[in-house]
């Protein structure tokens, strides 16, 4: 193995480890933690903003939101 191949292998292994650490939070112990709803002003404002949308599902099962009047 040449010096550049060794560097590339080490670099790829470290990059893979780094990417898995950042993109795999479902593998951590935090997945069992329940979501805490604070019922504060921010949460109430978010609920109000989202109340203007309806979730639609097309014939292929894709979900999307549409704004509804009222």
N, CA and C of each residue as an Amber inpcrd file, in Angstrom:
protein
   210
   0.8440000  -1.1670000   0.0000000   0.0000000   0.0000000   0.0000000
   0.8950000   1.2360000   0.0000000   0.5850000   2.1630000  -0.9010000
   1.4030000   3.3690000  -0.9780000   0.9910000   4.3540000   0.1080000
   1.8170000   5.3700000   0.2630000   1.5540000   6.3680000   1.2950000
   0.2280000   7.0930000   1.0500000  -0.0700000   7.3990000  -0.2260000
  -1.3180000   8.1060000  -0.5240000  -2.5310000   7.2030000  -0.3010000
  -2.4110000   5.8930000  -0.5640000  -3.5110000   4.9630000  -0.3160000
  -3.7700000   4.8330000   1.1870000  -2.6910000   4.8060000   1.9740000
  -2.8250000   4.7240000   3.4200000  -3.5320000   5.9680000   3.9620000
  -3.1330000   7.1360000   3.4780000  -3.7660000   8.3750000   3.9020000
  -5.2450000   8.3650000   3.5250000  -5.5470000   7.9470000   2.3160000
  -6.9280000   7.9290000   1.8500000  -7.7710000   6.9690000   2.6800000
  -7.2420000   5.8070000   2.9980000  -7.9800000   4.8470000   3.8190000
  -8.2560000   5.4110000   5.2150000  -7.2420000   6.0190000   5.8290000
  -7.4350000   6.6130000   7.1530000  -8.4500000   7.7470000   7.0910000
  -8.3410000   8.5780000   6.0640000  -9.2580000   9.7000000   5.9050000
 -10.6930000   9.2060000   5.7330000 -10.8820000   8.1960000   4.9020000
 -12.2280000   7.6780000   4.6540000 -12.8080000   7.0330000   5.9190000
 -11.9810000   6.3230000   6.6750000 -12.4590000   5.7030000   7.9070000
 -12.8800000   6.7570000   8.9180000 -12.0680000   7.7900000   9.0730000
 -12.4090000   8.8610000  10.0180000 -13.6540000   9.6210000   9.5580000
 -13.7720000   9.8680000   8.2710000 -14.9490000  10.5520000   7.7420000
 -16.1970000   9.7110000   7.9600000 -16.0920000   8.4150000   7.7590000
 -17.2220000   7.5180000   7.9710000 -17.6520000   7.5370000   9.4380000
 -16.6950000   7.4640000  10.3410000 -17.0000000   7.5050000  11.7730000
 -17.6610000   8.8190000  12.1460000 -17.1380000   9.9120000  11.6530000
 -17.6880000  11.2330000  11.9270000 -19.1140000  11.3390000  11.3890000
 -19.3450000  10.8830000  10.1670000 -20.6730000  10.9690000   9.5660000
 -21.6790000  10.1000000  10.3150000 -21.2700000   8.9180000  10.7100000
 -22.1740000   8.0420000  11.4610000 -22.5220000   8.6420000  12.8250000
 -21.5710000   9.3130000  13.4340000 -21.8120000   9.9400000  14.7320000
 -22.8370000  11.0620000  14.6030000 -22.7360000  11.8400000  13.5420000
 -23.6300000  12.9740000  13.3650000 -25.0010000  12.5830000  12.8190000
 -25.0600000  11.5510000  12.0020000 -26.3170000  11.2390000  11.3090000
 -27.0580000  10.0540000  11.8950000 -26.5900000   9.4990000  12.9800000
 -27.2610000   8.3270000  13.5420000 -27.6730000   8.5600000  14.9960000
 -28.4060000   9.6350000  15.2810000 -28.8050000   9.8750000  16.6690000
 -29.7790000   8.8190000  17.1740000 -30.4460000   8.1170000  16.2750000
 -31.3790000   7.0750000  16.6890000 -30.6700000   5.9080000  17.3610000
 -29.3600000   5.8340000  17.2280000 -28.6100000   4.7570000  17.8620000
 -28.2040000   5.0960000  19.2900000 -28.4300000   6.3360000  19.6900000
 -28.0440000   6.7240000  21.0430000 -29.1320000   6.3460000  22.0340000
 -28.8410000   6.5110000  23.3060000 -29.8030000   6.1830000  24.3610000
 -30.9180000   7.2210000  24.4720000 -30.7740000   8.3680000  23.8200000
 -31.7600000   9.4270000  23.9270000 -33.0610000   9.0930000  23.2100000
 -33.0900000   8.0520000  22.4180000 -34.2880000   7.6920000  21.6730000
 -35.4460000   7.2750000  22.5550000 -35.1660000   6.8740000  23.7710000
 -36.2210000   6.4480000  24.6890000 -36.8000000   7.6100000  25.4840000
 -36.2090000   8.7870000  25.3510000 -36.6510000   9.9460000  26.1040000
 -37.9220000  10.5140000  25.4840000 -38.9210000  10.7590000  26.3130000
 -40.1890000  11.3090000  25.8250000 -40.0370000  12.7860000  25.4860000
 -40.8370000  13.2540000  24.5410000 -40.8570000  14.6640000  24.1870000
 -41.5620000  15.4300000  25.3020000 -40.9630000  16.5170000  25.7460000
 -41.5420000  17.3230000  26.8130000 -42.2530000  18.5180000  26.1780000
 -43.5450000  18.6220000  26.4140000 -44.3150000  19.7580000  25.9270000
 -44.4140000  20.7790000  27.0510000 -43.9180000  21.9690000  26.7910000
 -43.8820000  23.0010000  27.8280000 -45.1570000  23.8290000  27.8710000
 -45.9410000  23.7890000  26.8020000 -47.1610000  24.5910000  26.7080000
 -46.8730000  26.0640000  26.9850000 -45.7600000  26.5310000  26.4200000
 -45.3850000  27.9250000  26.5740000 -45.8440000  28.7340000  25.3600000
 -45.5030000  29.9990000  25.3290000 -45.9240000  30.8800000  24.2420000
 -45.4110000  30.3970000  22.8890000 -44.1740000  29.9270000  22.8540000
 -43.5980000  29.4520000  21.6020000 -44.3790000  28.2630000  21.0600000
 -44.6870000  27.3180000  21.9190000 -45.4220000  26.1380000  21.4820000
 -46.8340000  26.5080000  21.0290000 -47.4750000  27.4090000  21.7370000
 -48.8160000  27.8490000  21.3460000 -48.7830000  28.5860000  20.0130000
 -47.7580000  29.4120000  19.7880000 -47.6200000  30.1220000  18.5190000
 -47.3740000  29.1420000  17.3770000 -46.5590000  28.1130000  17.6160000
 -46.3050000  27.0940000  16.5950000 -47.5790000  26.3330000  16.2560000
 -48.3450000  25.9790000  17.2700000 -49.6040000  25.2670000  17.0390000
 -50.5610000  26.1320000  16.2320000 -50.5910000  27.4240000  16.5220000
 -51.4460000  28.3490000  15.7670000 -51.0070000  28.4230000  14.3100000
 -49.6890000  28.5240000  14.0710000 -49.1740000  28.5730000  12.7010000
 -49.5290000  27.2990000  11.9340000 -49.3810000  26.1560000  12.5800000
 -49.6310000  24.8750000  11.9070000 -51.1200000  24.5890000  11.7310000
 -51.9650000  25.2780000  12.4760000 -53.4030000  25.0220000  12.3630000
 -53.9630000  25.4680000  11.0150000 -53.1980000  26.2470000  10.2680000
 -53.6350000  26.7280000   8.9600000 -53.2690000  25.7630000   7.8320000
 -52.7540000  24.5970000   8.1730000 -52.3620000  23.6080000   7.1720000
 -53.1410000  22.3150000   7.3680000 -53.3720000  21.6270000   6.2600000
 -53.9460000  20.2900000   6.3070000 -52.9690000  19.3390000   5.6460000
 -52.8080000  18.1630000   6.1960000 -51.9210000  17.1590000   5.6180000
 -52.7150000  16.3670000   4.5990000 -52.2050000  16.3250000   3.3810000
 -52.8330000  15.5830000   2.2810000 -51.9620000  14.3840000   1.9480000
 -52.5640000  13.3410000   1.4130000 -51.8340000  12.1570000   0.9770000
 -52.2470000  11.8490000  -0.4510000 -51.2720000  11.7310000  -1.3460000
 -51.6120000  11.4340000  -2.7330000 -51.7840000   9.9340000  -2.9350000
 -52.0860000   9.5290000  -4.1600000 -52.3780000   8.1220000  -4.4540000
 -51.1690000   7.2080000  -4.2600000 -49.9590000   7.7910000  -4.2500000
 -48.7450000   6.9900000  -4.0550000 -48.3000000   6.9650000  -2.6010000
 -49.0560000   7.6220000  -1.7230000 -48.7310000   7.6080000  -0.2990000
 -47.8280000   8.7200000   0.1650000 -47.5150000   9.6910000  -0.7200000
 -46.6890000  10.8250000  -0.3210000 -47.5350000  11.8130000   0.4690000
 -46.9560000  12.3660000   1.5330000 -47.6590000  13.3280000   2.3730000
 -47.1580000  14.7310000   2.0770000 -48.0570000  15.6720000   2.0880000
 -47.6880000  17.0670000   1.9090000 -48.7310000  17.9340000   2.6020000
 -48.3650000  19.1680000   2.8850000 -49.2610000  20.0720000   3.5860000
 -49.8040000  21.1180000   2.6110000 -51.0760000  21.4430000   2.7830000
 -51.6840000  22.5130000   2.0110000 -52.2990000  23.5060000   2.9840000
 -52.1910000  24.7680000   2.6420000 -52.7790000  25.8130000   3.4880000
 -54.2780000  25.8550000   3.2020000 -55.0640000  25.8940000   4.2290000
 -56.5160000  25.9790000   4.0490000 -57.0190000  27.3050000   4.5900000
 -58.0880000  27.7670000   4.0440000 -58.6720000  29.0540000   4.4650000
 -59.5550000  28.8130000   5.6840000 -59.5160000  29.7100000   6.6020000
 -60.4210000  29.6290000   7.7390000 -59.8070000  29.3780000   9.0430000
